Amino acid sequence: MRVFTVPWFATALVFLSPLVARGQTPPRGPQGVVASAPSSGKQSLSLPQGVKLVAEGSSFEGTGKAYKYLFENGLKLIVLPDDRNPVASLRITLDAGSNRESPGRTGLAHFFEHMMFRKTRGREEGHYDRTLAGVGGNGNASTSTDYVTYEATFPGPALDTMLDLESQRFRELDVQDPFFTTEKGAVLSERKLRYENDPAARGAEILRRSMEKGSPYEWLTIGTKQDIEGMSLDAARQFYADYYTPDNTIMSIGGPFRPELVARKVHERFGSWQGKAKASPTKFPANYATRNIGEEFFCAEAVFEKRRSLVFPSTDASFESSMMTFAFTQLLNDHPDGTLQHRLSREKLATGFSMYKTNWQKIHQPFVVSFRLTPSQNAQTAERFFWKAFDEALKRPVDAGFKALLLKQIAVEEADQAMKMTSMLEAYEWNEHFYGDFLISSKSRGIIESVDSEKLRTFARAAFDRKKMFRHGVVSDGEATLCKRWSGP
């Protein structure tokens, strides 16, 4: 499982590199010929019955349009024509993350990240990997609390082959032994390596049990050890039937294709896919956004670097809120002595700092201020330094020069994304999944241009309200007394 990359505006505005396609010439053979991207001299193909073009446009200046189609069965398809090179990309994201699970049945979402590469009905085990490698492609997957994504890059002429492969595993996955038991063992080994043998991750799991009790985020995405060991074939098959459905799926395809042709090819394989996603079994407590305010959650572990966060609960899931966080973070870092992280490091108060909005979840989107400290560094001193810098930032004007810097940063990062079709495709898909609008990032400039000093100050004071926060972290042995070791299922 790789670390899932996100568009440039996500989290702490750390710009992560997307999957990089191989730069080799693709084979020309029996994989199927793909038509070129649309041009003014070509006649558009008609769409098949049951497929509608519902939106089109670009979120990246200087690039062509992306197209969004809606299928009668609920499947959403985003097509990004890009003929700059012959490499294509296909991504399938489902609203089937660990928030779809329930206590006692955790780990199912991540388990299917493994199973989806195993056997489909009527074909030998390993067919997916062999076929993908045979056309010169590569693939991967990742699971989070709110989604699971499957991705592949491949030579454009292999589109038909890839759609056949994806149709097989999304419609005909064969969940049976010995593969079921084998993958349970693989997940347990992964859990031991990533969490049980890592003090910081082990402490984070204990904290989640306390902070998120009664919510869909109470357990790690990988699930509890006891639930994985006790996972049944029937439960796994039911999860697949409940959430691997067309109305729960966004498919995005980028490459040297005509969008109408892609829509037709997808309809041929997925148009008859049936199923309705089941409602989430776990709900958020009524007082979810306020219940932890004023509390502290700390676990002591044998760590070389302490982690401490200030969390400001929020249910504001708007794109504007993410952009305002971006703007204020830059205002905080716009200082003659450098960024806040640089200033904290120079004063030897912290080894790391970040400030962001948690927008990789649909409902729970808190604002977070996070510190990393050596065992000898004092957390309270680092916090005081932050709040002093915060108050100073509130006094700085949001003038034309500052907004020009923000707009330049947006332009530079978007230009970097636009150089990679895979990165653009991921951004469109992210927008659709989290905001219901695959073109929403095109509004970033307008949001920044509308910001003034008072608007940004009002936002920052409300978002990072000292009276409406709680603390959590993994600290050195002997520093925590409140958080006890969790020994439950």
C-alpha positions as CSV (number, residue, x, y, z in Angstrom):
1,M,0.0,0.0,0.0
2,R,1.6,3.3,-1.0
3,V,1.1,6.6,0.6
4,F,-1.8,8.3,-1.2
5,T,-1.0,11.5,-2.9
6,V,-3.4,14.4,-2.9
7,P,-3.9,17.6,-4.9
8,W,-1.8,20.7,-4.2
9,F,-4.4,22.4,-2.0
10,A,-4.9,19.5,0.4
11,T,-3.7,19.1,4.0
12,A,-0.9,21.5,4.9
13,L,-0.5,22.6,1.3
14,V,2.4,20.2,1.0
15,F,2.8,19.6,-2.7
16,L,3.2,15.9,-3.3
17,S,4.3,14.3,-6.5
18,P,1.8,12.0,-8.2
19,L,2.5,8.7,-9.7
20,V,5.1,9.1,-12.5
21,A,4.5,7.1,-15.7
22,R,7.3,5.3,-17.3
23,G,8.9,7.1,-20.2
24,Q,9.2,4.3,-22.6
25,T,7.6,3.8,-26.0
26,P,4.5,1.7,-25.6
27,P,4.2,-1.5,-27.6
28,R,2.0,-1.5,-30.7
29,G,0.1,-4.8,-30.9
30,P,-3.2,-6.6,-30.4
31,Q,-4.2,-4.5,-27.3
32,G,-6.6,-2.4,-29.4
33,V,-6.2,0.8,-31.3
34,V,-7.3,4.0,-29.5
35,A,-8.6,7.0,-31.3
36,S,-6.7,10.3,-30.8
37,A,-7.9,13.2,-28.7
38,P,-10.7,15.3,-30.1
39,S,-10.0,18.1,-32.6
40,S,-12.1,20.7,-34.4
41,G,-12.0,18.7,-37.6
42,K,-13.5,15.5,-36.2
43,Q,-17.1,14.7,-35.8
44,S,-18.2,13.8,-32.3
45,L,-19.4,10.3,-31.6
46,S,-22.9,9.9,-30.2
47,L,-23.2,8.7,-26.7
48,P,-24.9,5.3,-25.9
49,Q,-28.3,5.3,-24.3
50,G,-28.0,5.6,-20.5
51,V,-24.9,7.9,-20.6
52,K,-25.1,11.7,-20.2
53,L,-22.4,14.4,-20.5
54,V,-23.2,16.5,-17.4
55,A,-20.2,18.9,-17.2
56,E,-17.0,19.9,-19.0
57,G,-14.3,22.4,-18.4
58,S,-10.7,22.8,-17.2
59,S,-9.2,23.6,-13.7
60,F,-5.7,24.1,-15.2
61,E,-4.9,27.2,-17.3
62,G,-3.6,26.4,-20.7
63,T,-4.9,22.8,-20.7
64,G,-7.8,21.2,-22.6
65,K,-11.2,20.3,-21.2
66,A,-12.1,17.4,-19.0
67,Y,-15.5,15.8,-19.3
68,K,-17.8,14.3,-16.7
69,Y,-20.4,11.6,-17.7
70,L,-23.2,10.1,-15.6
71,F,-24.3,6.6,-16.2
72,E,-27.9,5.4,-15.7
73,N,-26.6,3.0,-13.0
74,G,-25.0,5.9,-11.0
75,L,-21.4,5.4,-12.2
76,K,-19.5,8.7,-12.6
77,L,-16.9,8.9,-15.4
78,I,-14.3,11.7,-15.8
79,V,-12.3,11.7,-19.0
80,L,-9.2,13.9,-19.5
81,P,-8.1,13.8,-23.2
82,D,-4.3,14.3,-23.2
83,D,-2.3,13.5,-26.3
84,R,1.1,14.9,-25.1
85,N,2.4,11.3,-24.8
86,P,1.0,7.8,-25.4
87,V,0.8,6.9,-21.7
88,A,-2.6,6.6,-20.2
89,S,-4.0,6.5,-16.6
90,L,-7.0,4.9,-15.1
91,R,-8.3,5.6,-11.6
92,I,-11.3,4.1,-9.8
93,T,-12.3,5.6,-6.4
94,L,-15.1,4.2,-4.3
95,D,-16.7,5.6,-1.2
96,A,-15.7,2.4,0.5
97,G,-13.2,3.4,3.1
98,S,-13.0,2.3,6.7
99,N,-15.8,4.6,7.7
100,R,-18.2,2.1,6.1
101,E,-17.2,-0.5,8.7
102,S,-18.6,-1.1,12.2
103,P,-17.1,-2.2,15.5
104,G,-16.3,-5.9,15.4
105,R,-16.0,-5.8,11.6
106,T,-13.1,-3.4,11.0
107,G,-10.4,-3.9,8.4
108,L,-12.7,-4.9,5.6
109,A,-12.1,-1.9,3.4
110,H,-8.3,-2.3,3.5
111,F,-8.6,-6.1,3.1
112,F,-10.3,-5.6,-0.3
113,E,-7.3,-3.4,-1.4
114,H,-5.5,-6.7,-1.3
115,M,-8.2,-9.1,-2.5
116,M,-8.9,-7.0,-5.7
117,F,-5.5,-8.1,-7.1
118,R,-6.3,-11.8,-6.6
119,K,-8.8,-14.0,-8.5
120,T,-11.9,-13.2,-10.5
121,R,-14.5,-15.7,-11.5
122,G,-13.6,-17.8,-14.6
123,R,-10.0,-16.8,-14.6
124,E,-6.8,-18.1,-13.0
125,E,-5.4,-16.4,-9.9
126,G,-2.9,-13.7,-10.9
127,H,-4.6,-12.9,-14.2
128,Y,-4.8,-9.2,-13.4
129,D,-1.1,-8.8,-12.6
130,R,0.1,-10.9,-15.6
131,T,-2.1,-9.1,-18.1
132,L,-1.2,-5.6,-16.7
133,A,2.5,-6.5,-16.9
134,G,2.0,-7.9,-20.4
135,V,0.8,-4.6,-21.8
136,G,3.6,-2.7,-20.1
137,G,1.5,-1.2,-17.4
138,N,1.8,-0.9,-13.6
139,G,-0.9,-0.5,-10.9
140,N,-1.4,0.1,-7.2
141,A,-4.1,0.9,-4.6
142,S,-4.6,2.7,-1.3
143,T,-7.2,2.9,1.4
144,S,-8.2,5.7,3.7
145,T,-11.0,6.4,6.1
146,D,-13.3,7.8,3.5
147,Y,-12.3,6.1,0.2
148,V,-10.4,3.4,-1.6
149,T,-8.6,4.1,-4.9
150,Y,-7.3,1.7,-7.5
151,E,-4.9,3.1,-10.2
152,A,-3.0,2.0,-13.2
153,T,-0.8,3.6,-15.9
154,F,-0.5,1.8,-19.2
155,P,0.2,2.5,-22.9
156,G,-2.8,4.1,-24.5
157,P,-3.5,1.3,-27.0
158,A,-4.2,-1.0,-24.1
159,L,-7.3,0.8,-23.0
160,D,-9.7,-2.0,-24.1
161,T,-7.6,-4.6,-22.2
162,M,-7.5,-2.4,-19.1
163,L,-11.3,-1.9,-19.1
164,D,-11.8,-5.6,-19.5
165,L,-9.5,-6.2,-16.5
166,E,-11.3,-3.6,-14.3
167,S,-14.7,-4.8,-15.2
168,Q,-13.7,-8.4,-14.2
169,R,-12.5,-7.5,-10.8
170,F,-15.2,-4.9,-9.9
171,R,-18.0,-7.1,-11.1
172,E,-16.7,-10.7,-10.7
173,L,-14.3,-10.8,-7.8
174,D,-14.0,-14.4,-6.5
175,V,-13.8,-14.1,-2.7
176,Q,-12.8,-17.6,-1.7
177,D,-10.1,-19.6,0.0
178,P,-7.2,-20.1,-0.1
179,F,-6.7,-16.5,-1.3
180,F,-9.0,-15.1,1.5
181,T,-6.9,-16.7,4.3
182,T,-3.7,-15.8,2.5
183,E,-4.6,-12.1,2.3
184,K,-5.7,-12.1,6.0
185,G,-2.2,-13.2,6.9
186,A,-0.7,-10.6,4.6
187,V,-2.8,-7.8,6.3
188,L,-1.9,-9.1,9.8
189,S,1.8,-8.9,8.8
190,E,1.4,-5.4,7.5
191,R,-0.3,-4.4,10.6
192,K,2.5,-5.7,12.8
193,L,5.1,-4.0,10.7
194,R,3.4,-0.6,10.3
195,Y,1.7,-0.2,13.7
196,E,2.5,-2.8,16.4
197,N,6.3,-2.5,15.9
198,D,6.3,1.3,15.5
199,P,6.0,3.2,18.8
200,A,4.6,6.4,17.3
201,A,2.0,4.5,15.3
202,R,1.1,2.3,18.2
203,G,0.5,5.4,20.4
204,A,-1.6,7.0,17.6
205,E,-3.9,4.0,17.6
206,I,-4.4,4.2,21.3
207,L,-5.2,7.9,21.0
208,R,-7.8,7.3,18.3
209,R,-9.6,4.8,20.5
210,S,-10.0,7.6,23.0
211,M,-10.6,10.7,20.9
212,E,-12.8,9.1,18.2
213,K,-14.8,6.7,20.4
214,G,-18.3,6.1,18.9
215,S,-17.4,7.5,15.5
216,P,-16.4,5.9,12.2
217,Y,-12.8,7.1,12.8
218,E,-12.4,5.2,16.0
219,W,-10.3,2.4,14.4
220,L,-7.3,2.5,12.1
221,T,-8.0,1.9,8.4
222,I,-6.2,-1.4,8.6
223,G,-8.5,-2.6,11.3
224,T,-7.9,-4.2,14.7
225,K,-5.9,-7.3,15.0
226,Q,-8.8,-9.2,16.6
227,D,-11.2,-8.2,13.8
228,I,-8.8,-9.2,11.1
229,E,-8.2,-12.6,12.7
230,G,-11.9,-13.1,13.1
231,M,-12.9,-11.8,9.6
232,S,-15.3,-14.3,7.9
233,L,-15.8,-15.0,4.2
234,D,-19.5,-14.1,4.5
235,A,-18.6,-10.7,6.0
236,A,-16.1,-10.0,3.3
237,R,-18.5,-11.0,0.5
238,Q,-21.2,-8.8,2.0
239,F,-18.9,-5.8,2.2
240,Y,-18.1,-6.2,-1.5
241,A,-21.8,-6.5,-2.4
242,D,-22.7,-3.5,-0.3
243,Y,-20.1,-1.0,-1.4
244,Y,-18.5,-2.1,-4.6
245,T,-21.5,-0.7,-6.6
246,P,-21.7,1.7,-9.6
247,D,-23.5,4.5,-7.7
248,N,-20.6,4.4,-5.2
249,T,-17.8,4.7,-7.8
250,I,-16.0,7.5,-9.7
251,M,-13.9,6.3,-12.6
252,S,-11.4,8.7,-14.2
253,I,-9.4,8.0,-17.4
254,G,-6.8,10.2,-18.9
255,G,-4.7,9.8,-22.1
256,P,-4.7,10.2,-25.9
257,F,-8.4,9.4,-26.3
258,R,-11.6,11.0,-27.6
259,P,-13.9,11.4,-24.6
260,E,-17.0,10.0,-26.4
261,L,-15.1,6.9,-27.4
262,V,-14.0,6.3,-23.8
263,A,-17.6,6.8,-22.6
264,R,-18.8,4.2,-25.1
265,K,-16.1,1.7,-24.2
266,V,-16.8,2.1,-20.5
267,H,-20.5,1.7,-21.1
268,E,-19.9,-1.6,-22.9
269,R,-18.1,-3.0,-19.8
270,F,-19.9,-1.3,-16.9
271,G,-23.3,-0.1,-18.3
272,S,-25.0,-3.3,-17.0
273,W,-23.3,-3.2,-13.6
274,Q,-26.0,-3.2,-11.0
275,G,-26.2,-2.5,-7.3
276,K,-27.0,0.2,-4.7
277,A,-24.6,1.2,-2.0
278,K,-25.7,0.4,1.5
279,A,-26.0,3.3,4.0
280,S,-23.1,3.6,6.4
281,P,-23.6,1.5,9.5
282,T,-21.9,3.9,11.9
283,K,-23.1,7.4,12.7
284,F,-21.3,10.3,14.3
285,P,-22.4,11.2,17.9
286,A,-24.6,14.3,18.1
287,N,-22.0,16.2,20.1
288,Y,-19.1,15.0,17.9
289,A,-17.7,18.5,17.0
290,T,-17.7,19.7,20.6
291,R,-17.2,16.8,22.9
292,N,-13.4,16.8,23.1
293,I,-13.0,20.6,23.5
294,G,-10.7,21.3,26.5
295,E,-9.5,17.7,26.7
296,E,-6.0,16.3,26.4
297,F,-5.1,12.9,25.0
298,F,-1.5,11.8,25.3
299,C,0.3,8.5,25.2
300,A,3.8,7.7,26.3
301,E,5.9,5.6,24.0
302,A,9.6,4.9,23.4
303,V,9.9,7.6,20.7
304,F,12.9,9.6,19.5
305,E,10.6,12.5,18.4
306,K,7.5,13.7,20.3
307,R,4.4,14.6,18.3
308,R,1.9,17.1,19.7
309,S,-1.1,18.6,18.0
310,L,-3.7,21.3,18.7
311,V,-7.0,20.2,17.1
312,F,-9.8,22.7,16.3
313,P,-13.0,20.7,15.4
314,S,-14.8,21.8,12.3
315,T,-17.6,20.5,10.1
316,D,-16.9,23.1,7.4
317,A,-16.3,20.9,4.4
318,S,-16.1,23.8,1.8
319,F,-13.4,24.3,-0.7
320,E,-13.3,28.0,0.3
321,S,-12.3,27.0,3.8
322,S,-9.4,25.0,2.5
323,M,-8.2,28.0,0.4
324,M,-8.6,30.4,3.4
325,T,-6.4,28.0,5.4
326,F,-3.8,28.1,2.6
327,A,-3.9,31.9,2.6
328,F,-3.5,32.3,6.4
329,T,-0.7,29.7,6.5
330,Q,1.2,31.8,3.9
331,L,0.5,35.0,6.0
332,L,1.9,33.2,9.1
333,N,5.0,32.3,7.1
334,D,5.4,35.7,5.5
335,H,8.0,37.0,7.9
336,P,11.5,38.6,7.5
337,D,13.0,35.8,9.6
338,G,11.5,33.0,7.4
339,T,8.7,30.5,7.8
340,L,7.4,29.6,11.2
341,Q,9.0,26.2,11.0
342,H,12.3,27.8,10.3
343,R,11.9,30.2,13.2
344,L,11.0,27.4,15.6
345,S,14.0,25.3,14.5
346,R,16.3,28.3,14.7
347,E,15.2,28.9,18.3
348,K,15.5,25.2,19.0
349,L,11.9,25.0,20.1
350,A,10.7,22.3,17.7
351,T,12.1,20.1,14.9
352,G,9.0,20.3,12.8
353,F,5.8,22.3,12.4
354,S,2.7,22.1,10.2
355,M,-0.7,23.9,10.0
356,Y,-3.5,22.5,7.9
357,K,-7.1,21.7,7.4
358,T,-7.9,18.0,7.4
359,N,-9.8,17.9,4.1
360,W,-9.2,14.2,3.2
361,Q,-12.4,13.3,5.1
362,K,-15.9,14.3,4.0
363,I,-17.4,15.3,7.3
364,H,-14.8,15.6,10.1
365,Q,-12.5,18.3,8.8
366,P,-10.7,19.9,11.8
367,F,-8.0,22.5,11.6
368,V,-4.7,21.2,13.0
369,V,-1.5,22.7,14.3
370,S,1.2,20.1,14.8
371,F,4.6,20.1,16.3
372,R,7.5,17.6,16.3
373,L,9.9,17.9,19.2
374,T,13.0,16.2,20.7
375,P,12.6,14.6,24.1
376,S,14.3,17.7,25.7
377,Q,12.1,20.3,23.9
378,N,9.2,21.9,25.8
379,A,5.8,21.7,24.2
380,Q,4.4,24.6,26.1
381,T,7.2,26.9,25.0
382,A,6.7,25.9,21.3
383,E,2.9,26.5,21.7
384,R,3.5,30.0,23.1
385,F,5.8,30.8,20.3
386,F,3.2,29.7,17.8
387,W,0.4,31.8,19.4
388,K,2.6,34.9,19.4
389,A,3.3,34.4,15.7
390,F,-0.4,33.8,15.1
391,D,-1.3,37.1,16.8
392,E,1.4,39.0,14.8
393,A,0.1,37.5,11.6
394,L,-3.4,38.8,12.3
395,K,-2.0,42.3,12.3
396,R,-0.4,42.0,8.8
397,P,-2.3,43.5,5.9
398,V,-3.7,41.4,3.1
399,D,-2.7,43.8,0.4
400,A,-2.3,43.5,-3.4
401,G,1.3,42.5,-3.1
402,F,0.5,39.6,-0.7
403,K,-2.4,38.4,-2.9
404,A,-0.1,38.5,-5.9
405,L,2.3,36.2,-4.1
406,L,-0.5,33.8,-3.3
407,L,-1.8,33.8,-6.9
408,K,1.8,33.2,-8.2
409,Q,2.2,30.2,-5.9
410,I,-1.1,28.8,-7.1
411,A,0.0,29.4,-10.8
412,V,3.3,27.7,-10.2
413,E,1.9,24.6,-8.5
414,E,-0.9,24.3,-11.0
415,A,1.6,24.5,-13.9
416,D,3.6,21.8,-12.2
417,Q,0.5,19.6,-12.0
418,A,-0.5,20.4,-15.6
419,M,2.8,18.9,-16.8
420,K,1.6,15.5,-15.6
421,M,-1.6,14.1,-16.9
422,T,-1.7,11.6,-13.9
423,S,-1.5,14.6,-11.5
424,M,-4.3,16.5,-13.2
425,L,-6.5,13.4,-13.4
426,E,-6.1,12.8,-9.6
427,A,-7.0,16.4,-8.9
428,Y,-10.2,16.1,-10.9
429,E,-11.1,12.9,-9.2
430,W,-10.4,14.4,-5.7
431,N,-12.6,17.4,-6.4
432,E,-15.4,15.2,-7.5
433,H,-15.2,12.8,-4.5
434,F,-14.8,15.4,-1.8
435,Y,-16.7,18.5,-3.2
436,G,-19.0,17.0,-5.8
437,D,-17.6,19.3,-8.4
438,F,-14.6,18.1,-10.5
439,L,-13.9,21.7,-11.6
440,I,-14.0,23.3,-8.1
441,S,-10.3,24.0,-7.9
442,S,-10.7,26.4,-10.8
443,K,-12.3,28.7,-8.2
444,S,-9.1,29.1,-6.2
445,R,-8.0,32.3,-7.8
446,G,-11.4,33.9,-7.4
447,I,-11.4,33.0,-3.7
448,I,-7.9,34.5,-3.2
449,E,-8.8,37.7,-5.1
450,S,-11.9,38.2,-2.9
451,V,-9.9,38.0,0.3
452,D,-9.2,41.1,2.3
453,S,-7.6,41.7,5.7
454,E,-10.8,41.6,7.8
455,K,-12.2,38.6,6.0
456,L,-9.0,36.6,6.6
457,R,-8.7,37.7,10.2
458,T,-12.3,36.8,10.9
459,F,-11.8,33.3,9.4
460,A,-8.5,32.6,11.3
461,R,-9.9,33.7,14.6
462,A,-13.0,31.4,14.2
463,A,-11.1,28.5,12.7
464,F,-8.2,28.5,15.3
465,D,-10.2,29.5,18.4
466,R,-8.1,28.8,21.5
467,K,-11.3,28.2,23.5
468,K,-12.5,25.5,21.1
469,M,-9.6,23.1,20.8
470,F,-8.1,20.0,22.3
471,R,-4.6,18.5,22.4
472,H,-3.3,15.1,21.6
473,G,0.1,13.5,21.0
474,V,2.6,10.7,21.4
475,V,5.3,11.7,24.0
476,S,8.3,10.3,25.7
477,D,8.1,7.8,28.4
478,G,7.0,9.3,31.7
479,E,5.4,12.4,30.2
480,A,1.8,11.1,29.9
481,T,-0.5,10.0,32.7
482,L,-3.9,10.5,31.2
483,C,-3.9,8.0,28.2
484,K,-3.7,4.4,29.2
485,R,-2.7,1.4,27.1
486,W,-5.7,0.1,25.2
487,S,-6.2,-3.7,25.6
488,G,-9.7,-4.1,24.1
489,P,-10.7,-5.7,20.7
